[in-house]
Each structure stands twice: as structure tokens, then as C-alpha cells.
Amino acid sequence: VIGKGFNAGDLGPNTIVGSAAFNLFMIIAICVMAVPNGEIRRQKHLDVFCVTAT
């Protein structure tokens, strides 16, 4: 894209970053809501969150 002389518009990169942040927050929210009240669970593997966040 850069080699062909294309430039990102004002909205493009911000839309991608905002969408990624929203998706990450939704994944976390669903994981929190899935645990019943009064029950404690620990995340053993953080690989999924690391991949989603990058």
C-alpha cells in the first residue's frame, strides 16, 4: 500500500483501532458475564487475550 503511493484517510486508522478496542472489550465483557455470581475462575492461558490485543 505504501509502495504504490496510497495514503490513509483521516478516518481509516482510527476506525481500525477503535474497532479492535471495542472487540477486545466485548470479549472481556462476555467472559465476565459467563461466570456465575459468587464463583471465582482464573484464566490460566492468556494467549487468546494477547493475540486479540495485538
Residue pairs with C-beta under 8 A, 6 or more apart in sequence:
23 52
24 49
24 52
24 53
27 49
27 52
28 49
35 41
43 49
